[in-house]
Amino acid sequence: MTSRKIIRILLAEPSPIIAEGFCSLLNREGNRFYVSRTDDYEELKRIIHGGKPDMVIINPVFIQNNTTLAELKQEFHGVKWIGLVYAYFDPKLLSRMDALIQINDTPGDIISILQKQADAHNPEEEAQPSLTERETEVLKLLVAGHSNKEIADRLSISTHTVITHRKNITQKTGIKTVSGLTIYAVVKHITSLEGYK
């Protein structure tokens, strides 16, 4: 069954000619795709933090020179990563992408690849164990900026227990940073961004 929701795409491509051509191709599809663009790695991360796209179509040069794809996938859990390939890249790097679009793919093939990725379920997310009630309480206090000791005092538990809960949260979510956990908590409706301005 084909999804009819608008597919939100972030195109990370340094070449203006290729970016314009790719956007033009997607615009022919009417309102099926909402595309934002960047040619800067740091801006890419800011855009994803600001409004998580369904997928990132990325020239592998961005990841080859800045960070690993595994780190990006962990930080931006649930986003599909599609390589836009028109030069040689290490096959190991390309194998970590969710899909690849070759520069000589037909428009029909490209649309098919994008729709298939949009319709695909993320087995990692589905298999992800849920947080316990106590872990959720710890997460809420953590993203609110409380230290381990403050969390322990508020919940009347030991600091050691807080640390154990934090390890469990990291293990279950696959997210190590407080900023990443904050995004996770907002996306999962555990907390909201109101009051964090």
Phi, psi and omega in degrees: 000134184269135179286141179251003179286159177291131180266119181270120185239137169252121179261116179252097186215122182284338182275116180298326181294313181292318179299314180298316180297318181294315179297321178299318178299315182290327179294335177294343182273010180075227184263021181289332186233139170245117186245127167248156187231153172208153173237018184230132184297314181295322177295324177306311181295320179296318181297317180295318177299322184288329181193097189303117176283166175287326180207155174244122173263117193228135170289123185303344178301330179298318184272330180298324186259353187240312184199178178268153178296326179300319179295317178296318179297323180289317181292321183244066185299132176097347178277135176277137181246116183242123179280134173257104194249124172216020175211174179282133173225157179305122180304330179296319177296313182295328181293342180274350178288154176288330178198166178231140170244123177270149183299334181262011175294147178286157176305320179298319178296319181297313180298320179297317178299314182296316181294320179298317179293322179293325182279340184289139174274149178269105183299331178296317180292319182294326182276354185293124179292146181279156179283147174287169179300317181292319178298323177296318177299315179298317180300315179302315180290324180296312181288343175280356175098013182277146177281170178303317181295316179297319178297315179301315180297315182295324183262001180056047176229170181280158176299323178300319179294321177300315180299319178297316177299319180297319177297318179296320179298314179299317181295318183287323183268336185077014184246129184257334186267152178295322179296319177295320178293327177297314178298317178303313183296323179289314181298322181273005179061032175279327177213172178236168180275356179298133180088359179254015182286000000 
